[in-house]
Amino acid sequence: MRSVELFAGAGGLAIGMSNAGFRHAAVIEWDHDACETFRENQRHHMRSVEEWPLFEGDVRNFDYGKLGEVMVVSGGPPCQPFSLGGKHRGYKDNRDMFPEAVRAVRELRPKAFIFENVKGLLRENFAEYFEYVLLQLTYPSFTRRKAETWKEHRARLEKHHTSTRDRTEYSVVFRLLNAADYGVPQRRERVFIVGFRSDLGLQWSFPDGCCSENALLLSQWVNGEYWERHEISKRERPSLTERQGARVERLRCDPQFDFGKAPWRTVRDAISDLPDPERNPSSSVPNHVFNPGARSYPGHTGSPLDEPAKTLKAGDHGVPGGENMLARPDGSVRYFTVREAARLQTLPDDYTFRGAWSEAMRQLGNAVPARLAEAIAKSVARTLIAKEG
């Protein structure tokens, strides 16, 4: 199954696609440091990326004509224009690459596409533009005319869409997903847009998550399995918060709530087998180096050890440290190491990063968690394979 990865960044979505059985015909990324991360892993024969044809440069200059048939196009168009923590410029921001995502679909005519973006894309002030994006992906060959504004183009698309004469080119759905529900040790909400070529006549829906917060609370505060597994004595356990208390009482009355789901994975689940980088530094774990200077301040207090991490962020001007810190049980804080952040993004331990902590964390803050990407990609792959079979 051949695929093309746009806006590859640190490679989380690309690795998830690869794990789902897709073989990248091209991996396109303009950021030099991110490309150096790919090359570093290719030099060290990291299985997931070793054979990726990497193209460093502006996607707007890429020629898709030389690639041949591609089954799926995937990518995370730069999210800063729509990020809750950014400047909120949306379509006015020259980093908005959705037009290029649409061009890739138009020129390659893949059987399906998978695009990811930030929750901020669903903000009310971006609603009209988001509708426009979805209409373009539904009719990618219905192109914008020269000198036509995006609103004028959207109006023509709406008329085209409401006409009874024309059939859609792609059947498109979107959903806001929480990575924690898919086994990622991080609360990370992202919008996924998935489309299938309409002529294939396929039916598909987003796969359900495998994990739940209720199951985590059950394992911590009802049956205690979580603490026993981590060998945490009762006096070392944190206090139950007021918010959690009411839910725990409901779980005591109905322990079958969310039956069959695994617990959300926590920061402790993700990093407890790593040595403490400050107190027990080790050179045997790649990218696991202590970075001093962490401090908490209002609204930025770090991620508790026994919950999924807060969303790792890249920041508009450098790395926002408050979101990328571990909050220890004793009240102290420290920055996550690059290796710890990679685990929170479910990237493999043999996937390494070059450069300074801030640059590696910027790449990771922009990444798609590999396990979430794999869950969506596997579901898409199963649907396409079933059609071919």
Secondary structure as UniProt FT lines:
FT   STRAND          2..6
FT   TURN            9..10
FT   HELIX           12..19
FT   TURN            20..21
FT   STRAND          23..29
FT   HELIX           32..43
FT   TURN            44..45
FT   TURN            47..51
FT   STRAND          54..56
FT   HELIX           59..61
FT   HELIX           64..66
FT   STRAND          72..75
FT   TURN            80..82
FT   TURN            84..85
FT   HELIX           90..92
FT   TURN            94..95
FT   HELIX           98..108
FT   STRAND          112..118
FT   HELIX           119..122
FT   HELIX           124..126
FT   HELIX           127..138
FT   TURN            140..141
FT   TURN            146..147
FT   HELIX           150..162
FT   STRAND          170..178
FT   HELIX           179..182
FT   STRAND          189..197
FT   HELIX           198..200
FT   STRAND          211..212
FT   HELIX           213..221
FT   HELIX           225..229
FT   TURN            230..231
FT   HELIX           234..236
FT   HELIX           242..253
FT   TURN            255..260
FT   STRAND          262..263
FT   HELIX           267..271
FT   TURN            272..273
FT   TURN            277..279
FT   TURN            286..287
FT   TURN            298..299
FT   STRAND          303..304
FT   TURN            305..306
FT   HELIX           321..324
FT   STRAND          325..327
FT   TURN            329..330
FT   STRAND          333..335
FT   HELIX           338..344
FT   TURN            345..346
FT   TURN            349..350
FT   HELIX           357..365
FT   HELIX           370..388
//
